[in-house]
C-alpha cells in the first residue's frame, strides 16, 4: 500500500508539472517531423502515437509529417532497382517516383494513420498532392544546368494549409507524407520532397508555435563524442557561429537549416530531439528540462 501511495503521488506531481505547458500550448499548432528509428522500432512507434494522441486530447493542434527512407530503400531492393545519387542526393526517375509515392502515400502513411485510429485517436492520411497542399517545381542544377538534375525531386513553391486546418478544426490529426504536386512539366504529377523541409514549410504556413524534428541523435552536440555536451538552446546567430567553428557539420547542418527555415517562416521555436527515447515528444514539450536542442 505504501509503495502504491508513493507511486500515485509521483504520478500526480508529473501531471501538475505538465499543467502550465498544457495550458500554454492549448489551441496552438505544433508540427512534428516523424522519422528515423522511431518509425522502425515497434516500442518507439507506439510511444510516438500515444504522445501525438495525448497532445491532440489536451487541445494541441497537431500535424504529423513523416518520411520513409528505409521503407523506400527496401522496396527498391525488392524490385531490383539500383539507387543513383547526384552530389550525395538520391536521383528520382519515374520508376523510383512511382515506388516513392506507393510507399510513402500508401503503405507508410496509412500504417501511421491506422495506428493512431487503433490507439483511440482520430487521423487522416494526406500527401502534398491532396488539395494541392504542397506545390513544387523540379530542382535543376546550378544556372539551369542538367549536371545537378535530381530527376523528379521538387522544391516547394507554395503551401496551402486549408485542408490541414479543416482537419484540425474537426479534432483530426493530419498525417502528411512528403510527396508534392508538380506545377511545372506534367502539372499535378508527383514530386519527391525532403520531409524535413516539407515539415518546416508546413509549420511556417500554419504559423505554428513549434516545429519538432525527431532524429536519431540527442540534438546538437558541441562534441559528437561527448553525450554530455548537448547544446540545449541556440539562436540563429549562434547556429551560424557553430557552423563556422565546425560544431555543426554533416547531417546536422540540413536539420539546423530546416529549423531556421521554419523560424524565418514565422514559427516561434524549433526543436531537434532524440526520437530514440520513448515519449521524447512529451518530455520535450511538457517538462522544464526538455531533452533536445531548442532553436529560436
Buried (B, 14 or more C-beta within 10 A) or exposed (E): EEEEEEEEEEEEEEEEEBEEBBEEBEEBBBBBBBBBBBBEBEEBBEBBBBBBBBBBEBBBBBBBBBBBBBBBBEBBEEEEBEEEEBEEEBBBEEEBBBBBBEBBBEBBBBBBBBBBBEEEBBBBBBBBBBBBBBBBBBBBEEEEEEEBBBBBBBBBBBBBBEBBBEBBEEEBBBBBBBBBBBBBEEEEBBBBBBBBBBBBBBBBBBEBBBBBBBBEBBBBBEEBEEEEEBBEBBEBEBBBEBBEEEBBEEEBEEBBBBBBBBBEBEBBBBBBBBBBBBBBBBBBBBEEEBBBBBBB
